[in-house]
Amino acid sequence: MMAGSARQIWRRFMRSAGLCAMLAFAPMTGQPALAQAKAMLIADNVAITPGDALVATGDVEVLHQGVRLTAQRIVYDRSQNSLQIEGPITLDDGKNITILASSAALSDDLRNGLINSARVIIDQQLQVTAGAIQRVDGRYNSMFTVAASSCQTCQGRAPLWEIRASRVVHDTVEKQMYFNDAQFRVAGLPIAYFPRLRLADPSLKRATGFLVPQFEASTSLGFGVKVPYFIAMGPSKDLLITPYATDLGERSVELRYRQAFRTGTITLKGALSNETTTDGKLRGYILASGAFRLPADYTLALRGETVSDAGYFNRYGLTEQDRFVTSAEIGRATRDQVTQARVLGFYSVRRSDDNATQPSQIADFERLQRVDFGDFGDVTFGLSAKLRQRASTDPLDGSDRDSAADGRDVGGFGITGEWQKSAVLPFGVLGKTTLALRLDRYRVAEDAVYAGDYNRSSAAFAAELRWPLIKTGANGAAHTLEPMAQIVLAPDNALRLFNEDSALVEFDEGNLFALNRFPGSDRIEASNRANLGLNYTYAAPSGQRLQLALGRVISANSSSQFAAASGLGQARSDWLVAGQLDMNSTLGLTARSLFTEQGDLRKLELRSDIKANKTAVSLGYLYTPADADEQRGDTISEISLLASQTVAQRWNASITARYDAKSKALSKSGMAMVYRNECLQLDVSLSRRFATSSRVDPNTVFGLSVAFLGFGGQAAGVAEQCRG
């Protein structure tokens, strides 16, 4: 023990002595670069030869301006300002490049010289072996007789892929690699030859150049290839151009432009094809979005969408979207204030929609201000305005026969006020009273039936009681049972004309105790009623959680204000039954359903998520009956599935499906396989989309893409261990 400690002390002393000798060796004037930059040399032994050369041996380290060099022997020639280095050598630039070599002759600042039998590791991903490396000005590494790959190289086996070249110049500032006489090999076999080839090194995340090609085969377009070309237009903007050509003569180009500003971003996507629609227009689409932060904590959201015709997206295997929105929204939300203004334009490619007779131009404004009056409660004041316009000017129901004037335009404004007061009553009962008032003024034009000016007023009073009962079990789990009851008095004297923005009403646990369950302003819920509910929550210390909700509405008004399919279309509403189960993120269930008073199922939404070590499954089911008031001509009964599975160490499979249980047919199906190792990613996919209201013909698409990892922002994967 003492002998070992003595050796360590002696070693530290000798290394310190070597450092002192090195610094003492440098003259006071006319210093070489090594001394001027305060380089440090540490070694086991340091000696000065009769020719004024310094020789350092045994675990030698040189530190100079962030560069670290280790070797077994270094000879420093002061007259030539040069270093003769014997390896094994490790040269680390302190950033993302490490060079391993057998010997080298470098300048004393380590920026110029020749390195022999070297291996360069860039960003811990790409490995380049070279017979020799010429360093120039610390920026360029000129390598000769080169093999480059991000694949693991095991003894006796060729890498999965590699690039052989007679010469490679690596610009460490621009982070570009220039290959001469490059030969691309797979498993040692030459596949392609490039006289000149430029690639970005792994540390460069954005660089102008070609990206991974994508190959597709579809029943509508035939076999095609996409070759994306990325243009870095600066540190804050870029352009992606993707030409697409098929063997059936289809030609298109996709564009994506992105730009970041100091306060936000914009993204524009689109495509043009060499086809035309039936009326001679070019086929294509545009999708644009933007988000910005404005002064005073306001936000601005921009959105623009359009497509030339109904079948374009399906033909080219893009999104299933069939209704499009162009909008500008500005708003701010704080604890006591909400302000929102927006302008929207709608465009539909559904066969059942007529854009001329739909309210396609909408503008609205809303301002809510909450004022806390302490023990008196709090009051929320609101101001709103709206405008809805149609392209048609026909005041009659002429073309679409939907019982609405084709050219009806509506505009108006409203004022609201709501007072709330909460209190804790005896036995832990929570009470709340609410009083709400609303005044509206609006004008209807280009409507032969409803044209004119209208005033509307409404009022509602509600008293609510909740009684949370909490019990903690022996294992620390908490059980909470909360019965709830609310009485609402709302005189049924509100003016009712037409209903354009409140046709779809969702009855769920979120609005069970709402004074107005209509989502828009065309309708106001007006009836004396009782809202009844019961909540149960189980929360375990281990994180498991169960929530159940039961509720219904009993109204004194026998006349129907809601559609039958909403569950609120009768004096006694359907029973609302909902629940959520979370088993520490390994199993999740969410269910929401409506049952009639006779116990028949009215609506059902079910979703389950299962996560295991190598498996993830998401299964959903939706059932909604047909209802003319909700503009739904057919019953929806649909099952959706999304599942992924790790089938091997580097293989992942996934499947997607959507099944129409009513028609007993698939509406969408697909599968994909992904292979990824440290240097290669292979994606194979197969999908089929069937005809819908916006897709005339079904389409099957087969896709293939191969990405060679370790270049230009393509992060390398995790390598396996070499086996005998």
N, C-alpha and C positions, 0 to 999 in steps of 0.2 A: 504493500500500500504506500509506504513512504517513498520507495524507489520510483513508483509510477508518478507520484506527485512531484518528485524532484525533476523527473524528465519533462513533465508538462511545464513546470516553471522555467526550466532551462530553454525549452522550445520557444516559449513566449518571449524570453529574454533575447534569444538569437534572432527571432523575427523582428523584434523592435530594433535590435542592433542593425539588422539589414536595412530597415527603413531609414534609420538615422544616417547610415553610411550613404544611402542613395541621395538623400537631400543634401548632405554635406559635400557630395561629389560635384553637384551642379555649381558652376562659377557664379559670382555675383553679377557680372555684366555679360552681355551677349549670350544670354541663356537660351538653350534650345527650347523647342515647344514643350517638351515633356516637363521641364522645370518651370517654364513660364506659367503653365496652366495648373501648377501645383499638383502634378500627378503623384500618386502614391504607389510604391512598390513594396511588397511584403514577400519575404522568402525565408527558407530555413537557413540558407548560406548565401552570403554576399561577399564577392572578392573583386579587387581592382587589379587588372593586369598591368604589366610594364608599359603597354601601349595606351594606357588611360581608358581601357574598355572595362565596363562593369559587367560582371558575370553573376547572375542570380540563379541558384539551383534549389530544387526541393520544394514542391507546393508553392510555386511562384504565383502571385496575384498582382495585377496592375489595374489601378482605378484611374480613369481619366475622362472627365466631362460626361459622366454617366455611363461610360463604356467600361465593362469589366472583362479582363483577360486573365485566364488561368493557364498555366503550362508547367512543364517540369524543368525547363531551362531557358533562360533569356540572356542574350548577350547584347548589351547596349553600347553602341559605338557613338561616342559623343561627336567625333569629327564628321560623321556622316548623318547624324541624327536618325539612326536606324536601329531596328531591333531584329535580331536573329532568334527565332523562337523554335523550340523543339517540344513536341507533344507527348501525350495527347493534349490538344489545345481546345479551349472553349472561349469563344468571343461572343459576349452578350452586349447588344447595343443599348440595353436599358429600356427598350420600347417593345418591339415584337419580333425581333430577329435574333436567332442564336446560330452561331457557326461552330461546327465541330471539325477539327482538322488534325493532320499528322505533323505538319511543320509550316512555318510561314516566315516571310521577310517583310516587315512593315516599317513604315515611318514611325518616329517616336510619338506622334499624335494618334496613331492607329488608324489614320484616314486613308492611307495609300499603301500599296504593296501587293504581294503575291501570297496566296494561301494554297497549299497543296493538299490533295486528297481530302476534299472538304464535303461536309453535309450541312445544308442550310435548312433550318426549321423556322417557318414564318407563321407567326400568330398561333403557334402550337397546333397547326393544322396541316400545312403543306410542307413536304420534305423534298428538298432538291439535292441530289448528289452530283458532284462535279469533280473532274480530274484536277482542276485548278480554278481559283477565283482571283480575279484582278480587282482590287479595291481602288476606287478613284474618288478623291475628295470626300470620302466618307458618305457619299450619296449613291454612287453606282457600284454595283457588284456585277462584274462581267465574268460569267461562268462558261467553262468549256467542257465539252463531252458530258452532256447533262441528261439526267433522268429525273423527272418531276412527277410526284403523285401524292395524294392525301390518303391513299390506301395503306393499310399496314403491310409491311414487307417481312415475311417470315423466311427463314433460311431454307433454301431449296425450292421456293415457290415464287413465281412471278406475281407482282401485285395485280389486283383485279383490273386496274387500268393505270396507264402511265403515259407521259409525253416524253419522248426522246428527242434531243436536239443537239446540233453541233455547237450552238452558242446561245446563251440566254443573258440578256442585260436586265437587271432588276434595278429600277429607279425607286429608291426607298423614300423619296420625297413625294413623287406623284403616285407611288404605290402601283406601278405598272410593270409588267414583265413582258419582254420582247423576245420571241423565239425565232431562231433561224433554222431552216431545214427541220421543221418539227414533224415528228411522226407519232401519231396516236395509236397506242397499242392496248388491246384487251387480252388479258391472260397471256401476255407475251407475244400475241399475234398482231402484226401491223394491220390497221384498219383504214387509216386515212393519212394523207400527207399534205402539209401546209408549208409552202416556201417561207412565208412570213405569218406569224401569229402573235397577236397581242392579247394578254389576259390581265385582269386586275388581280392583285395579290389578296389573300384572305382578309387582310386588315382593312381593305377598302370596301365600305358598305354601299356606296353609290358611285357607279362609273358608267360612262357612255359605252354601249356595246350591245351585242346580241345576248338574249336570255335563253332559257331552256326551250327548245322547240316542243310543240305539242302536236300529236297525231290523232286524228279523229276519223271515224267511219260512221256515217249515219244513213238511214234509209232515204232521207230527203235530199241529202247533198252528195252522197258518195264518200270516197276516201279523200281526206284533205289534210293539210299541214298548216300550222300557225307558227310563224317565226317572229317572236317579239323582239323589238329593238328599243332599248332604253336610252334616253337622252337626258343626261344630267345638265340642266340649264343653269345651275348655280346651287348654292347651298340650301336654297329655300324653294326650288321649283324643279319639276321634271316633266318629261313627256314620254309616254309609252306608245309606240306605233306597232300594231300587230297585223301584218298582211295575212290573209287567209285565202288559200286556193284549193280547189278540189278537182278530181279527175273528171267531173261532169261539167266543168267549165264555169262553176260558180266562183266569183271573185268578190272579196270584201276586204275592208280595212277597218280595224278597231283602233280607237284613240282613247287615251286616258291622260289628262293633264291635272297635275296637282301643284298647288302653291301654298306655302305657309307665310303668313304675315305676322307682324308683331302681336296682333290681337285676335288672330283666327286663321282658318284654313278654307280653301275651296277645292273641290274635286269635280272634274267634268269627264264624263264617259260617253262614248257614242260609237256608232258604226255606220258605214255606208256600203251598200252592195250594188253589184252591177245588174240587178234586177229592177223592174218597175212594177208598181201596183196596177190594178185594172184601169185606173184613171190616169196612168202615165207618170205617176210620181216615183221618185227614187225611193227604194226601200231602205230603212235604217231606223235608228233610235238615238235619243239623247237623254242622259240622266245626269243631273248636276245637283250639287249640294254645297252648302257653305255654312260656317258657324263662326261668329265673331263676338268678342267681348266689347261692350260699349261703355262710355263713361257712366258713372252713377250706378254701376252694377247691372246695367241693362245688357241683354243678350239679343243678338240678331241671328236668325236662322233662315237660310235661303234654300229653295228646292225647285228644281225644274225637271219635268219628265214629259216625254212624248215618244210615240212610235208611229211608224208610217201606216201599219195595218195590223189586223188581228193575228195573223198567222206568223208574223216575223219572228217573234221570240221562240216559238215552238220549232220553227224550221231550222233556226240556228242554235238550238239547244241552250237558250238563255233562260231568264227568269220566267215564272208563270204569271207575273203581274198582268192584269187586264184593265185596271183603272189607274189613271195617272194624275198627279197633283203638281201644279206649279204654285209656289207660295213664297211669301215673305212674312216672317213673324218677328216681332220685337216684344220683349217682355222683361219683367223683373218680379221676383218673389222674395219678400222678406217676412219676418215674423208677423207683422201687422198689416202688410199691404201686398196686393197682387195687381199688376198692370199687364195687360196683354192686348196687342193689336195685330191683326193679320189680314192679308189679302190672299185669296186662293182662287185658282182656276182648275177645273176638273175636266178630264178627257178620258173617255171610255172606248174600248174596242170590243166590248161585249156585244154579241149579236142582238141581245134584248134591249140595249140602250140606244137612245137617240140623243146625240150631243146637242142638237139644236133645241130640244124640248126639256133637257135636264137643267137644273139650276147650276150652271157651270162657272159662274163668276160670283164670288162671295167675298164680302169684306165685313169684319166685325171688330168691335172694341169692347173691352171690359176693364173696369177698375173697381177693386174691392178694398175698403179701408176698415180695419178693426180698431176700435177704441175701447180701452179697458177703464171701466168706471169703478173698479174696486169691489166693494161689497154689493154694489147695485148690479153687478154683472158686466157684460161687455156687449157692445153694439157694433154690427158690421154694416156699413153703407156700401151700396153698389150702384154703378152707372154703366150702362151697356148701350151699344148701337150696332145695327146690322144692316146689310144690304145683300139681296140675292137677285141675280139677273139671269135671264135666259137669252140665247142667241135669237130665238124665234120671236116674231112680233105678232103672231096669230093669237087673238084673244079667245079663241075657241079651242076645244079639244079636237084637233083636226087629224093629225097624222098617226099618233101612237095609241089613241083610245085608252088612256089611263085615267080618265075622269078628272083631269086637270088641264087648265088652259095651257096651250103650248107656249105662250109668250109671257106667262105670269111673272111679274117682277114685284119684289117685296122689299120695303125698307122701313126702318123705325128705330126707336130708342126706348129704354126702360130705366126705371129707378127702383131700387130695392132697399129694404132696411130689415135687419134681423137682430133681435135682442135675446140673449141667453143668460141664464142664471143657474149655477150649480150649487148644490149644498149636500152636506153629509147629514143624514137624518138619524134618528135613534135606531139602534141595533145594526149599525153599519150600512144602512140602506143609502144608496146614492140617488139623489133626485136632481132633475134638470127641467127647467121650463123654457120654452122658446116661443117667441112671437115674431111672425114674419109678415111683411107688407110688400106689395109689388104694384107698380103702375107702369103701363105700356102705352105707347102711341106709335102706330105704324100705318103705312100707306100701301095699297095694292094697286098696281097698274097693269094694263094689257091683259085684263081678265074680264070677260063679258059678264061673269056671275058675281065676282067679289070685288071688283074695282071700287076704290073709295078709301076714305080715312076712317080709322077705328081707334077707339080707346078701350083699354082693358085694365081692370083692377082685380086684385085678389088679396086674401088675407088668410093666415093659418095660425092656430095656437096649438102647442103641444106640451104635454106633461109626461115626463118619463121617469120610471123607477127601475133601478138595478140593485140587486142584492147579491154581491159576491160572497160565496161561502167557501172558505179555504180550509183544507185539512192536510197536514203533513204526516206521511206514513213513517213507519219505523226505519225504512231504508233511506229516508230523506226526500222521497218523492213528494211532490205537491199536487194535490187534487183541488181544482177550482170549479165549482158549480155556480153558475150565474143566471138566475131567472131574470127576464126583462119584460117590461110592459110599457107601452106608450099610447096615450090617447091623443088623437089629432082632431081638432075641430077646424074644418076648412069648408066654408059655404060653397055650394056648387052653383056659382053664378058667373064663372069666368066665361068670356066670349070664346066660342070655338068656331073656326072657319075651316081651314084646311090643315093638313099635317104633313110637312115635308122633312123636318129635321128631327122628329121624335117618333118615327115609325118603329124603330128597333129599340125595345126596352129589355134590359137584362135585369131580372129579379134575382138578387143574390144576397149574401150576408153583408155585403158592403153598403147596400142601400135599403136594407130591411127597415131601418128607422129614419129614413130620409123624408123630409116634408114634401119633396117633389121627385118622383122617380123617373120622370121624363128627361132624356138627356139634352134636348134642345129647348127652344123658346116657343114653338108653335102650340105646345100643349102645357097646361099646368094641372097637376093632380089636385082635384077639388072634391072632397067627400069627407064626412065624419067617419073616422075609422079607428080601429085598435090594432096596433102592431105588436105582436107577441113573439117572444124568442127565448131560447134556452141555450146557453153555451157551457161546454165542459172542456176543461184543459187538464192534461196530465203532463207533468214535467219531471223527469228523473234526473238525479245528479250526474248520471253518465252521459246526458245529452239527448236521450230519447224524449220525444215529445209527441203528444196526441191532442188534436183539437177537433171538437164536434160542435155543430151548430144546427139548431132546429127552429123553424119560425114560420109564421103565416100572418096574413092580413085579413081582418074582418071589417067589412065596410058597411055603413048604413045605406049606401047608395046602390041600388040594384042595377042601375044602368051602367053599361060597360064603357069605361074610358080607355081601356087597353085592349090590345089584340089578344085573342084567345090563347095563342101559343106562348105569350109572355108569362102565363101562370097567374096573371092579375085580372083576367077578363071577366071575373064574376065576383059577386059580393063576398063570398068566402074564397080567398085565394087558394092556390095550390100550396101543399106543404113543401117548404124549402128544407132540404137535408144536405148538409155539406160537412166535409171533414178533411183533415190533413194528418198525415203520419210521417214522422221523420225518425229513422233508426240510425242515427249517427252518420248520415249521408250515405249509408250502404243501401238503404231502401227508403224510398219516398213515395207516398201515395197522396193524390189530391183528387177529391170527388165533389161534384156539385150537381144536385138533381132536384127536379120538381115532380111531386106526385099529386095526382088529383085526390079529391076527398074520398073517392072510391078505391084509392090505392093504385091506380094505373099510372104508369110512367109517362110524364109529359116531356121532360127534357133531361138529358144526362150528358155531363162532361167528366171524363175520367182520364187521369194521367198517372202512370207509375214509372218510377226510375229505379233501376237496380244497378249497383256498382259492386263488382267483386274485384279480385286481384287482376284478372285479365279480361274481364267481361263487363260491358256496359250496355244496358237495354233500356230504351224509353218507349213505352207503349201508351197510346192514347185512343180514346173512343169518344165520338161526338154523335148525339142523337137530337135532332130538332125537327118537329113536324112541319108540314107545309102550312102556310098561312098567307092568305092574300093581303091582309093588312100589313104584314111585315115584308111584302113583296118577295115571297119565297114560294115559288110554284110547286116545288117538289120537296118531299121529306128528305132530310139529310141523315144518313146513318153511315158513318165512316170510321174506319180503323186505320190508325197510322202507326208505323213501326220504324224505329231507328236503333240499330244494334251494332256494336263493334266488339271484336274479339282478337286478342293476341294469339295467333295460331302457332307461332314459333317464336324463337328469340328475336328475330328481326322482321317477322311478317305480321301485319295487321290487316284484318278483314272487316268490312262493314257492309251492312245491307240497309236499304230504305224501301218502304212500301206504303202505299195508301190504297185501301180496299173499300170500295163502295158496297156496303152490305145490302143496300136496298136493291141495286141492280146486279149484285153478286158478280162484280167484275173489278179488276184492278184499274185504278186511275193513274197510278205511278208506281214504278218499281226500279230498283237499281242495286248494284253491288260494286264494291271496289276492293282492290288489294294494294297494299303499300309495303314495299320492301325498303329498308333503310339500314345501311351500315355506316362505317366511318367515312366512306368516300363516295357512296352512290345512293340515290333514292329513285325507286321505280314505282310509278303510279299507273295502275290499270283499272279502268272503270267501264261499266256497262249499265246503261239506263234506258228506260222506255217510258214515254209519256203518251197517254191515250187522249183521244179527242174529248174536248170540253166545250163550254159555251164560247170560248175565245180561241180554241184550237180546232181547226177543221180536220186535220189529218193527224193520226198518231205518228210518233217519231221514235226511232231507236238509235242511240248514239253509243259508239265504242270509242273510248279515249285511252291514249298512251302517252306518257311523258317520262323522260329519263333525265335526271339531274346529276351532274358530277359535282360532288360537294368539295369544299375547300378552296373555291375561287370566288372572288367578287361578291362577298356577302353571303354566299351559300355556306352556312355553318356546317362544319364536319360533325359526324356522329361519334359515338363512343366505340373505340376499337376493342376487339376481343383479344385475349391472350393467345400468343402463338403456341401451338401444340406440336410436340415432337414430330 
